[in-house]
Amino acid sequence: LAQDKVNEDKEVVDKPQRPAFESATLIDNPTNVLFSKNTLEVVMAHRFGEFGNTNDLAGFWGASNIRIGVSYGVTDWMTVGFGTTKLKRYQDFNWKFAILRQTRSDKMFMSVTYYGNFGIDARTKDNFLLTQHRYSFFNQLIFARRFNSKLSLQIAPSISHYNYVSKPMRNDMGAIAFGGRYKVSDQTSILFDYSQPLNNFHTLDPSPGLSLGVEFGTSAHTFQIFVTNNWGILPQDNYMFNRNPTGLNKDKGSGEYLIGFNITRNYNF
């Protein structure tokens, strides 16, 4: 009887749910993914030129935007990173914290994660009246849920701030992003990402961001290739300055899209 008796007082550990996404980035927005302690992530993001320009092979021969960055898992719930971007010579310091994590029992039904960055426009000083005009900031809360082994979705409100913008723009931009992944095989997924700026400047209003792509992943590597109307890579740059229309609003003309890709590689120490 003693051998068959279940110890009802023993606490059952409710493990965190498996990650909702393969990568820390969902095309143009961060995800809730944080890597384990002492993991180094190396990421390269590339955006080609827009379609439709003369003699540029669908943007491949046109102007490009590139970002190379690294991030490091300080703990299982905190990651810090740094990146450098070709556009405006942005240098960004970023951080991500897990606030809540979805559990396998669904007692906690979603993950809540905070992401932020501090960007420095490193172009020559003749572009700025004051040094602080170089600085921009981005803060975002990411609400993500892994519904099953195939479907994961996230919604992410954010605020972008630039210390200096031209008139009649304002310094702050509220926005909200929707994104998701659907796995079609163990290593292949379909991705979508939509970003909607909320502020209205009357003129120079930024366009929403619309992206659709495919992701191929392994335990330590992801490759995303996609079509997007966002030429920027730093989130606040897209939310504040994207001028490429999606084509969903006919009053603003047809869509202007380009091909991009993100590559990540993780190293565990």
C-alpha positions as a printed Julia matrix, in Angstrom:
269×3 Matrix{Float64}:
  0.0    0.0     0.0
  2.83   2.34    0.83
  4.37   1.79   -2.61
  1.08   2.51   -4.39
  0.2    5.62   -2.43
  0.56   8.9    -4.36
  2.12  11.75   -2.47
 -0.62  14.31   -2.89
  1.39  16.95   -1.06
  4.15  16.92   -3.66
  4.04  20.04   -5.81
  3.78  19.43   -9.55
  6.11  21.7   -11.53
  4.27  23.46  -14.36
  6.88  23.89  -17.09
  6.95  26.87  -19.46
  5.41  26.27  -22.86
  7.75  25.66  -25.77
  8.77  28.88  -27.59
  6.04  30.4   -29.74
  8.56  31.29  -32.46
 11.87  29.98  -33.74
 13.64  33.34  -33.9
 13.86  36.45  -31.74
 12.64  38.42  -34.79
  9.4   38.07  -36.76
 10.37  39.76  -40.05
 10.23  43.41  -38.9
  9.3   43.12  -35.23
 10.84  41.37  -32.21
  9.16  38.25  -30.81
  8.85  37.04  -27.25
 11.74  34.57  -27.71
 14.56  34.81  -25.17
 17.44  32.4   -25.37
 18.9   30.48  -22.44
 21.65  31.95  -20.29
 25.04  32.35  -22.01
 23.57  32.05  -25.53
 25.03  34.39  -28.15
 22.83  35.22  -31.14
 24.36  36.66  -34.31
 21.86  38.21  -36.72
 22.17  39.65  -40.23
 19.22  41.47  -41.8
 19.13  42.63  -45.43
 16.65  44.66  -47.47
 16.99  45.03  -51.24
 15.58  47.92  -53.28
 11.9   48.26  -54.19
 10.43  46.45  -57.18
  9.72  48.31  -60.39
 12.83  50.47  -60.75
 14.47  50.46  -64.16
 17.15  47.85  -64.81
 17.7   46.71  -61.2
 16.55  43.05  -61.32
 13.61  43.33  -58.88
 15.65  45.51  -56.53
 18.71  43.25  -56.3
 20.93  45.78  -58.1
 19.41  48.77  -56.32
 20.19  50.42  -53.01
 20.18  48.07  -50.02
 19.86  48.35  -46.26
 21.8   46.03  -43.95
 21.99  45.44  -40.21
 24.42  43.18  -38.35
 23.85  42.6   -34.65
 24.54  40.39  -31.68
 22.55  39.66  -28.52
 23.49  37.74  -25.39
 21.41  35.88  -22.83
 22.48  37.34  -19.5
 19.91  35.12  -17.76
 17.08  32.89  -18.97
 14.74  35.89  -18.77
 16.96  38.79  -19.92
 18.8   39.43  -23.19
 20.89  42.46  -24.18
 22.31  43.3   -27.59
 23.93  45.72  -30.01
 23.58  46.29  -33.75
 24.75  48.57  -36.53
 22.63  49.51  -39.57
 23.55  51.01  -42.93
 20.52  53.35  -43.06
 21.4   56.58  -41.2
 24.33  54.63  -39.7
 22.14  53.65  -36.76
 23.92  52.17  -33.75
 21.38  50.48  -31.46
 21.57  49.08  -27.96
 18.65  46.77  -27.17
 17.26  44.7   -24.33
 14.46  42.2   -23.8
 12.84  40.94  -20.56
 10.37  38.13  -19.93
  7.53  39.36  -17.71
  5.19  36.36  -17.92
  5.63  33.03  -19.66
  2.95  30.76  -21.07
  2.81  27.43  -19.27
  2.06  23.99  -20.7
 -0.99  23.62  -18.46
 -2.36  26.96  -19.79
 -2.55  28.24  -16.24
 -0.67  31.17  -17.74
 -2.24  31.3   -21.21
  0.17  33.75  -22.88
  3.65  35.18  -22.67
  4.27  38.87  -21.99
  7.66  40.3   -22.91
  9.15  43.78  -22.92
 11.54  44.91  -25.66
 13.33  48.25  -25.87
 16.18  49.91  -27.69
 18.2   53.11  -27.81
 19.28  54.23  -31.28
 22.01  56.67  -32.26
 22.1   58.24  -35.73
 25.85  58.24  -36.44
 25.88  60.36  -39.59
 28.23  63.35  -39.7
 27.57  66.2   -37.28
 26.48  68.62  -40.05
 23.15  66.71  -40.1
 22.31  67.83  -36.54
 22.06  71.06  -34.58
 22.55  69.33  -31.23
 24.07  65.99  -30.25
 20.83  64.85  -28.58
 19.05  65.18  -31.95
 20.77  61.92  -32.91
 18.9   59.85  -30.33
 15.78  57.71  -30.73
 14.02  55.24  -28.42
 11.67  52.31  -28.87
  9.55  50.5   -26.26
  7.24  47.56  -26.96
  5.15  45.02  -25.04
  4.78  41.68  -26.81
  1.76  39.48  -26.02
  2.32  36.07  -27.6
  0.57  32.71  -27.49
  1.52  29.3   -28.86
 -1.88  27.8   -29.67
 -0.54  24.42  -30.76
  2.49  22.88  -32.44
  1.69  24.71  -35.69
  0.1   28.1   -34.89
  1.58  30.98  -32.88
  0.35  34.6   -32.82
  1.44  37.83  -31.2
  0.17  41.37  -30.73
  2.6   44.12  -29.78
  1.76  47.75  -28.9
  4.7   50.12  -28.99
  5.83  53.72  -28.74
  8.67  55.25  -30.74
 10.38  58.5   -29.8
 12.78  60.68  -31.79
 14.42  63.65  -30.08
 14.21  65.57  -33.35
 11.84  65.3   -36.32
 10.93  67.75  -39.07
  7.65  69.69  -38.93
  4.72  68.91  -38.91
  5.71  65.52  -37.45
  5.58  64.87  -33.74
  8.33  63.31  -31.67
  6.3   60.28  -30.57
  4.54  57.56  -32.53
  2.2   55.0   -31.01
  1.71  51.82  -33.0
  0.48  48.26  -32.81
  1.77  45.17  -34.6
  0.12  41.83  -35.39
  2.12  38.81  -36.44
  2.12  35.06  -36.58
  3.69  31.82  -37.7
  2.15  28.66  -39.11
  4.38  25.6   -39.36
  3.92  23.54  -42.5
  6.68  21.08  -41.56
  9.17  20.52  -38.75
 11.6   23.06  -40.2
  9.44  25.29  -42.44
  6.92  27.98  -41.47
  4.85  30.68  -43.11
  5.19  34.12  -41.46
  3.16  37.31  -41.55
  3.71  40.67  -39.88
  1.57  43.82  -39.95
  2.5   47.1   -38.26
 -0.01  49.95  -37.89
  1.12  53.46  -36.85
 -1.57  55.19  -34.8
 -0.61  58.89  -34.8
 -1.7   61.28  -37.54
  0.66  64.04  -38.7
 -1.76  65.36  -41.37
  1.18  65.31  -43.81
  4.15  62.94  -43.89
  2.02  60.23  -42.27
  3.93  56.91  -42.17
  2.48  53.94  -44.01
  1.58  50.66  -42.3
  4.08  47.83  -42.68
  2.94  44.62  -44.36
  5.21  41.57  -44.67
  4.75  37.95  -45.73
  7.48  35.33  -45.82
  8.82  31.85  -45.2
 11.13  30.67  -42.42
 13.48  27.7   -42.41
 14.82  26.76  -38.99
 17.03  24.34  -37.09
 17.93  24.18  -33.42
 20.59  26.9   -33.8
 19.82  28.65  -37.09
 16.91  30.43  -38.79
 16.57  31.89  -42.27
 13.62  34.12  -43.14
 12.98  35.36  -46.68
 10.04  37.66  -47.29
  8.35  40.45  -49.22
  7.76  43.68  -47.29
  7.09  47.38  -47.81
  9.44  48.28  -44.92
 12.9   49.33  -46.07
 14.07  50.21  -42.57
 15.27  47.59  -40.12
 15.27  49.4   -36.77
 11.63  49.29  -35.57
 11.24  52.97  -34.74
 12.53  53.95  -38.18
  9.78  51.91  -39.85
  7.03  53.18  -37.56
  8.05  56.82  -37.95
  9.36  57.12  -41.51
  8.03  54.32  -43.73
  6.63  55.94  -46.89
  6.0   52.84  -49.02
  2.23  52.26  -49.34
  0.81  48.78  -48.87
 -1.62  49.07  -51.78
 -4.51  48.15  -49.46
 -5.68  51.78  -49.51
 -6.26  52.69  -53.17
 -6.31  56.41  -52.32
 -2.58  56.18  -51.49
 -1.55  54.4   -54.67
 -0.32  50.93  -55.43
  1.94  49.05  -53.06
  5.72  49.43  -53.1
  7.46  46.24  -51.98
 10.91  44.77  -51.75
 12.57  41.44  -50.94
 14.38  40.98  -47.64
 15.89  38.28  -45.49
 16.97  37.71  -41.88
 19.61  35.15  -40.86
 20.32  34.19  -37.25
 22.83  31.81  -35.69
 22.99  30.88  -32.0
 26.05  29.79  -30.04
 25.76  28.23  -26.58
 28.56  28.74  -24.08
